[in-house]
Amino acid sequence: MAPPDRFADPETIRKVLDYVRTVAVVGLSPNPARPSHGVARYLQSRGLRVVPVNPNAPEVLGERSYPSL
């Protein structure tokens, strides 16, 4: 049996999201049907600033996109 992943613990995730105000989403797609788009849109709705990282999109969800980290 593998040890539990301490970063997947719901309490740890909650603490991180309470502290962090900006997140980079690597591979953020401008296509609303893609999971990355839905996740980023959800994070924005919760008040986080989302920084898209996608070399093929100049902008996603109203934010300037960057080609790499």
N, C-alpha and C positions, 0 to 999 in steps of 0.2 A: 504494500500500500504506500502510495506517494505521500510525502508530508503535505500538510495544507499550505496553500499559497497565501502568505500573509497579506499580499496586495489585493487578493480577491475577497477578503473579509469585508462584509457589508459595513461594519463600523469604521474600518480604515478608509474605505471609499467615501463614506459620509464625511469623515474628518477632512480628507483631502479636498472634497468639493466645498466644504465650508471655508477653507483657507484660500484656495486658488481662485483667482478672478479671471485669468487668461489661460487658454489652452490652445495648443497647435494640433490640428487634425491632419495628420499625414495621409495623403491620398484622398482628401475631401473632394467628392465628385459634385459637379454642378447639376447632375441629374437627380431630381427628387425621388426617383424610384430606387436609388442606391442606398444601402444602409448607412454609409458614412454621412450622407446628406441629412438623413433623419436624425442621427445622433447629434450632429452639429447643430441642427435646428432646435432640437430639444435643449441642448446646453445653452444656446442663445436665449431661449425662452425662460431659462432659469437665471438669467442675468450674467452669464459668463461671456467674455469676449472670446470669439473663436477666430483663430488665425489659420486660414486655409493654406495647406502645402500641396500644390499640384502644379507641375511645370506646364500643363496644357490648358490651364484656365486662368485668365487674368484677374477674375473676381468670382467669389462664391458667397452667397448669402449676404451680399452687400459689403463684404470685406475684401481688401486687396489680397490676392493669392501670391504666394512665394514659390519659386521653383524648387527650393530645397531648404532644409533646416540650416 
